[in-house]
Amino acid sequence: MDLSKYWIIKNNNGKRIFDKLKDEDYANAKQLNIKSSLSENDKYGWHFITPEVLRGKPYTKAAGIYSFGPKQYEDLKVEYLKLMKRCWDPDPSKTTTAEELYENFDGWHDKLLIITNNVNSISIDKRIPSTTEWIPFPQIINLEEIAEGGFGIVYQAIWRNKKVAVKKFARSENSNTYFLNELRTHCKCCDCGCINKCYGITKDPITEEYMLVLQFADGGNLHEYLKNNFSNITWKEKLNILHQISMGLRNIHKIDFTHRDLHSGNILHFESNLYKSFQVADLGLAQPENISNDEINGVIPYMAPEIFIGSKFSKASDVYSMGMIMWEITTGCKPFSNVEHDYKLIYEIIDGKRPKITEDTPECIADLMIRCWDSDPGKRPSMDEIHKLLSDMKNEEFIGADQKRLELIGLKKLGPEYNEKPHSKAIYTSRSLSSYSDKFISLTKQDRQGYITREYEFDI
């Protein structure tokens, strides 16, 4: 009898299991006579069985807790070792209690508790709910690579007869950190329909890499949608897209996290027969707002200028990125795509350079956009305010804008197909930018004076 399967897989919450069952429930178990009832297929489970049961004594709560110990040790091997050893103490009176197990594992599946990164062990936040499912790798079929970004590879696959996305993080010293960050943020925002849904996690049995199993975006990302459909996207639809993105980012900010890598490639498009939806995704860099920047990663045109000169990522820096996404939705083009993404562009962004707002942009959107990308983080609106402003905008404000939009498209002055040819060194995948930031922090104002024409009150 494999008690690990009985306790862990069928029941998934230690406190409910141990509270509901009494000692006599064990004694009445079908497998009471363990030596005679074990089949050849069950012999794998022998090492989960407490010594007193093997000697013929009845099952008790302590016997069940003993089984919990070997199961955790088999899967985790490093963390909680003392607790596990207490689980399998030969003396039932010395075993740990169900309450102690519950406090340590609190709704988690056993395999979510630990990830070993070389010599170091990283303990995942125990508050992630049991709704995060452990998905055995063999259940995932038809795995096919569809995209590769700055920090990992995304596959499409089939799980439980539906198409899913499987995200593997690139091997690096921070890969486990990115995995944990994304998993934690997904779980904290799991009830939000404007954030890409995480079904659970799995593990590649060959590489031993952990992967996220996510909702599959059948419509690609926001930039692809704009590029393929720009001429037909009315201002009413643009407003709806902005509203959905603002809802997702607002919910991330409500838990006092920051996204830190918001750009159009990380906004996913889902399309059904009745409704188009857009979701914030790629939460691998998401962190609580008060966490400092150990490393600077991102896409230069979407990053707030203060990040390059030593300020922490913040909700305000996410709002700056939101302003750039607003501009991209109005034009169908990525910001600063016609120039190299290097020190020169960063100098210009710090100096106040922003993309040109199109003639068809309604005044209410233009004003909000300008506020979002203000050089002073303290002057940017909050996501709560942005969401409310977008919710309160009336369709009448966009009637004239749509007429102007069609006119500019007809004159070939608006749309991705009429934009300048992209520069070969315009990079729109997230990458490490720490070397850029370090250099700017080390420069004095006098060093930069030959280039910068206006001074802003940055905390240098």
Salt bridges, closest charged atoms under 4 A:
ASP19 OD2 - LYS15 NZ 2.97
GLU40 OE2 - LYS43 NZ 2.77
GLU74 OE2 - HIS47 NE2 3.76
GLU74 OE1 - LYS71 NZ 3.63
ASP75 OD2 - LYS71 NZ 3.39
ASP75 OD1 - LYS111 NZ 3.29
GLU100 OE2 - ARG86 NH1 2.98
ASP110 OD1 - HIS109 ND1 2.66
ASP125 OD2 - ARG127 NH2 3.01
GLU133 OE2 - ARG160 NH2 2.44
GLU182 OE1 - LYS167 NZ 2.72
GLU182 OE2 - HIS186 NE2 3.36
ASP204 OD2 - LYS168 NZ 3.54
GLU209 OE1 - LYS168 NZ 3.42
GLU209 OE2 - ARG171 NE 3.45
GLU237 OE2 - LYS276 NZ 3.82
ASP256 OD1 - LYS315 NZ 2.81
ASP261 OD1 - HIS263 NE2 3.83
GLU271 OE1 - HIS269 NE2 3.58
ASP282 OD1 - LYS167 NZ 2.18
GLU306 OE1 - ARG380 NH2 2.79
ASP318 OD2 - HIS253 NE2 2.88
GLU328 OE2 - HIS223 ND1 2.99
GLU359 OE1 - LYS404 NZ 3.56
GLU385 OE2 - ARG371 NH1 2.89
ASP392 OD2 - LYS388 NZ 2.79
ASP402 OD1 - ARG405 NE 2.95
GLU407 OE2 - LYS404 NZ 3.51
